[in-house]
Amino acid sequence: MDDNGLQGLARFAYELGHLKQSARTGWWMVGVSHPESVAEHTLRTALLGFVLAEMEGADAARTAVLCLFHDVAETRTGDIPRMGKEYVQAAPPVNVTADQVRDLPAEAAAAVAGAVDEYEAQESTEARLAHDADRLECLVQAREYQVQGYEQITPWIESSRADLRSITAQTGSGVSGGLPRGLVAELPGPALAIDGRVRAQLGLRMLLSVHSAHTDAERLLVADELGKGRDDALPGRPQPGNLDAGAGPRVVHDDQRPR
């Protein structure tokens, strides 16, 4: 690589850094003062895209690449929320990316531009899965904000779910509200059940279910149910809410479970 190519790479690297500073501005409309960055959104989108593609039998590596570059144009346009797009006409991402990679070596420029073009065309299976990963990431993020108390977020959840096209993504997002059976014993205590920090400990299905409780009344109900223990405990797991003074947690085994 000659000096021009190295300089082009350096400029592109610094430009990509803007994604770490660019907020996902749509969340401002529901009161989230400090939403995640575009870079944070992109990372989870790419990871979800890889997993979705593996589950759908598609090219997981290609899907992850498309996810990584799906919002790269936002270093120059910023994140324009869906409502804003009704009033603001930005240049097509393919055109923006052509300018972004202009100083990269030809092979690298073609690879990046090709990824953006494929994603925007939405013709390949991998592009459609990358789109699903983007929507699924938005849905999960909405649930996370919802459980933190942002109650006007339902339209984001509904629109993200409606945009999903793959069977895997639709199934993963279509869980009905309420606590999954057995979840209570997996949580260390009632507070964590309504705290977004627990999201890293939950599978996708559990996450999308427990986060449906978002009003103050619902949180209290969830906390109350978590304190009861009852028949939601898993075999061999301690039950919160069944502690005797001076004794350890009561363990429920298969032969002791209520019928």
C-alpha positions as CSV (number, residue, x, y, z in Angstrom):
1,M,0.0,0.0,0.0
2,D,1.4,3.4,-1.0
3,D,1.3,6.5,1.2
4,N,-1.9,7.7,-0.4
5,G,-3.6,4.5,0.5
6,L,-2.4,4.7,4.1
7,Q,-3.6,8.3,4.4
8,G,-6.9,7.3,3.0
9,L,-7.2,4.5,5.5
10,A,-6.3,6.8,8.3
11,R,-9.0,9.4,7.3
12,F,-11.6,6.6,7.0
13,A,-10.6,5.3,10.4
14,Y,-11.1,8.7,12.0
15,E,-14.3,9.2,10.2
16,L,-15.7,5.9,11.5
17,G,-14.9,7.2,15.0
18,H,-17.8,9.7,14.6
19,L,-20.2,6.7,14.9
20,K,-19.0,6.4,18.5
21,Q,-20.1,10.0,19.2
22,S,-23.3,10.0,17.2
23,A,-26.5,9.3,19.2
24,R,-29.4,7.3,18.1
25,T,-31.6,10.4,18.0
26,G,-35.0,8.8,17.7
27,W,-35.0,8.0,21.3
28,W,-34.9,11.6,22.2
29,M,-38.6,11.7,21.2
30,V,-39.5,9.5,24.1
31,G,-37.3,11.2,26.6
32,V,-34.1,9.2,26.6
33,S,-31.6,12.0,27.1
34,H,-28.5,9.9,26.5
35,P,-29.3,7.1,24.1
36,E,-26.9,4.6,22.8
37,S,-24.5,5.6,20.0
38,V,-24.7,4.5,16.4
39,A,-21.6,2.4,17.0
40,E,-23.1,0.6,19.9
41,H,-26.2,-0.1,17.9
42,T,-24.1,-1.4,15.0
43,L,-22.1,-3.8,17.2
44,R,-25.2,-5.6,18.6
45,T,-26.8,-5.5,15.1
46,A,-23.8,-7.3,13.7
47,L,-23.7,-9.9,16.4
48,L,-27.4,-10.6,16.0
49,G,-27.1,-10.7,12.3
50,F,-24.4,-13.4,12.5
51,V,-26.6,-15.5,14.8
52,L,-29.7,-15.0,12.7
53,A,-27.9,-16.1,9.6
54,E,-26.5,-19.2,11.3
55,M,-30.0,-20.1,12.4
56,E,-31.4,-19.5,8.9
57,G,-28.7,-21.4,7.1
58,A,-27.3,-18.2,5.4
59,D,-23.8,-16.8,5.1
60,A,-23.3,-15.6,8.6
61,A,-20.0,-13.8,7.9
62,R,-21.5,-11.8,5.0
63,T,-24.6,-10.9,7.0
64,A,-22.4,-9.6,9.8
65,V,-20.4,-7.5,7.3
66,L,-23.6,-6.0,5.9
67,C,-24.7,-5.1,9.5
68,L,-21.3,-3.5,10.2
69,F,-21.7,-1.1,7.3
70,H,-25.5,-0.6,7.2
71,D,-25.3,2.8,9.0
72,V,-21.8,3.9,8.0
73,A,-23.2,6.8,6.0
74,E,-24.4,8.4,9.2
75,T,-20.9,9.7,9.9
76,R,-21.9,12.4,7.4
77,T,-25.7,12.5,7.5
78,G,-26.2,11.8,11.2
79,D,-28.9,9.6,12.5
80,I,-32.2,10.8,11.0
81,P,-35.2,9.2,12.9
82,R,-38.1,7.8,11.0
83,M,-40.3,10.8,11.7
84,G,-37.5,13.1,10.5
85,K,-37.2,11.3,7.2
86,E,-40.7,12.5,6.3
87,Y,-39.3,16.1,6.2
88,V,-35.6,15.7,5.5
89,Q,-34.3,14.2,2.2
90,A,-30.7,12.8,2.8
91,A,-28.5,11.6,0.0
92,P,-28.8,7.9,-0.7
93,P,-26.4,5.9,1.5
94,V,-24.8,4.4,-1.5
95,N,-23.8,7.9,-2.8
96,V,-22.6,8.9,0.7
97,T,-20.4,5.8,1.0
98,A,-18.9,6.4,-2.5
99,D,-17.5,9.7,-1.2
100,Q,-16.5,8.1,2.1
101,V,-14.3,5.5,0.5
102,R,-13.0,7.6,-2.3
103,D,-9.4,7.7,-0.9
104,L,-9.2,4.1,0.1
105,P,-7.3,1.6,-2.1
106,A,-9.5,0.4,-4.9
107,E,-10.1,-3.1,-3.6
108,A,-11.1,-1.9,-0.2
109,A,-13.3,0.9,-1.5
110,A,-15.1,-1.6,-3.8
111,A,-15.7,-4.0,-0.9
112,V,-17.2,-1.3,1.4
113,A,-19.3,0.2,-1.3
114,G,-20.5,-3.2,-2.4
115,A,-21.6,-4.1,1.2
116,V,-23.6,-0.9,1.5
117,D,-25.1,-1.4,-2.0
118,E,-26.1,-5.0,-1.2
119,Y,-27.7,-4.0,2.1
120,E,-29.7,-1.1,0.5
121,A,-30.9,-3.3,-2.4
122,Q,-32.4,-5.8,0.0
123,E,-32.3,-8.5,-2.7
124,S,-30.0,-11.1,-1.1
125,T,-30.9,-13.4,1.9
126,E,-28.0,-11.9,3.8
127,A,-29.2,-8.3,3.2
128,R,-32.7,-9.2,4.4
129,L,-31.3,-10.9,7.5
130,A,-29.1,-7.9,8.2
131,H,-32.2,-5.7,8.0
132,D,-33.9,-8.0,10.5
133,A,-30.9,-7.8,12.8
134,D,-31.2,-4.0,12.7
135,R,-34.9,-4.1,13.5
136,L,-34.4,-6.7,16.2
137,E,-31.7,-4.7,17.8
138,C,-34.0,-1.7,17.9
139,L,-36.7,-3.8,19.4
140,V,-34.5,-5.2,22.2
141,Q,-33.2,-1.7,22.9
142,A,-36.8,-0.4,23.1
143,R,-37.6,-3.1,25.6
144,E,-34.5,-2.1,27.6
145,Y,-35.6,1.5,27.7
146,Q,-39.1,0.5,28.5
147,V,-38.1,-1.4,31.6
148,Q,-36.1,1.6,32.7
149,G,-39.3,3.6,32.8
150,Y,-39.7,5.2,29.4
151,E,-43.4,4.4,28.8
152,Q,-44.1,6.0,25.5
153,I,-42.0,3.6,23.6
154,T,-44.6,1.1,22.4
155,P,-44.7,2.5,18.8
156,W,-41.0,1.6,18.4
157,I,-41.6,-1.9,19.6
158,E,-44.6,-2.4,17.3
159,S,-42.9,-0.9,14.3
160,S,-39.7,-2.9,14.8
161,R,-41.6,-6.2,15.2
162,A,-43.8,-5.4,12.1
163,D,-40.6,-4.9,10.0
164,L,-39.2,-8.4,10.8
165,R,-39.3,-10.9,7.9
166,S,-37.3,-14.0,8.7
167,I,-38.9,-16.8,10.7
168,T,-36.2,-16.8,13.3
169,A,-36.5,-13.1,14.0
170,Q,-40.3,-13.2,14.0
171,T,-40.3,-16.1,16.4
172,G,-37.7,-14.5,18.7
173,S,-39.6,-11.3,19.0
174,G,-43.2,-12.6,19.1
175,V,-43.2,-13.7,22.8
176,S,-46.3,-12.6,24.6
177,G,-46.1,-10.5,27.7
178,G,-45.6,-11.9,31.2
179,L,-42.9,-13.8,33.0
180,P,-41.7,-17.0,31.5
181,R,-42.1,-20.1,33.7
182,G,-39.0,-20.7,35.7
183,L,-37.6,-17.2,35.3
184,V,-38.1,-16.2,38.9
185,A,-35.5,-18.6,40.3
186,E,-33.0,-17.4,37.7
187,L,-33.0,-13.9,39.1
188,P,-31.1,-12.9,42.2
189,G,-33.9,-10.7,43.6
190,P,-37.0,-8.7,42.7
191,A,-35.1,-5.4,42.0
192,L,-33.1,-7.0,39.2
193,A,-36.2,-8.3,37.5
194,I,-37.2,-4.8,36.7
195,D,-33.7,-3.4,36.2
196,G,-32.3,-3.2,32.7
197,R,-28.9,-4.4,34.0
198,V,-30.3,-7.9,34.1
199,R,-30.6,-8.0,30.3
200,A,-27.2,-9.6,29.8
201,Q,-28.2,-12.5,31.9
202,L,-31.4,-13.4,30.0
203,G,-31.9,-15.2,26.7
204,L,-33.7,-13.3,24.0
205,R,-37.1,-14.9,24.7
206,M,-36.9,-14.2,28.4
207,L,-35.7,-10.6,27.8
208,L,-38.5,-9.7,25.5
209,S,-41.1,-11.1,27.9
210,V,-39.9,-9.8,31.3
211,H,-39.4,-6.3,29.8
212,S,-43.1,-6.0,29.0
213,A,-43.7,-4.9,32.5
214,H,-43.1,-1.2,32.3
215,T,-45.6,0.9,34.3
216,D,-45.2,1.5,38.0
217,A,-48.2,-0.7,38.8
218,E,-46.8,-3.5,36.6
219,R,-43.3,-3.3,38.2
220,L,-44.9,-3.6,41.7
221,L,-46.8,-6.6,40.4
222,V,-43.7,-8.2,39.0
223,A,-41.8,-7.6,42.3
224,D,-44.6,-9.1,44.3
225,E,-44.8,-12.2,42.1
226,L,-41.0,-12.6,42.3
227,G,-41.2,-12.5,46.1
228,K,-43.8,-15.3,46.3
229,G,-41.7,-18.0,44.7
230,R,-44.5,-20.5,44.5
231,D,-44.5,-22.9,41.6
232,D,-42.3,-20.8,39.3
233,A,-39.1,-22.2,40.8
234,L,-36.8,-24.4,38.7
235,P,-35.9,-27.9,39.9
236,G,-33.0,-27.7,42.2
237,R,-32.9,-23.9,42.4
238,P,-33.3,-21.8,45.6
239,Q,-36.6,-20.0,45.9
240,P,-36.5,-16.3,46.8
241,G,-39.2,-15.4,49.2
242,N,-39.0,-18.8,51.0
243,L,-36.3,-18.1,53.5
244,D,-36.5,-19.3,57.1
245,A,-34.8,-17.3,59.8
246,G,-31.4,-18.8,60.4
247,A,-31.7,-21.2,57.5
248,G,-30.5,-21.3,53.9
249,P,-32.9,-21.0,50.9
250,R,-35.4,-23.8,50.5
251,V,-34.6,-25.9,47.4
252,V,-37.5,-27.3,45.4
253,H,-36.8,-30.6,43.8
254,D,-38.9,-32.3,41.1
255,D,-40.8,-34.5,43.6
256,Q,-41.7,-31.5,45.7
257,R,-43.1,-29.3,43.0
258,P,-46.8,-28.4,43.2
259,R,-48.9,-30.3,40.7
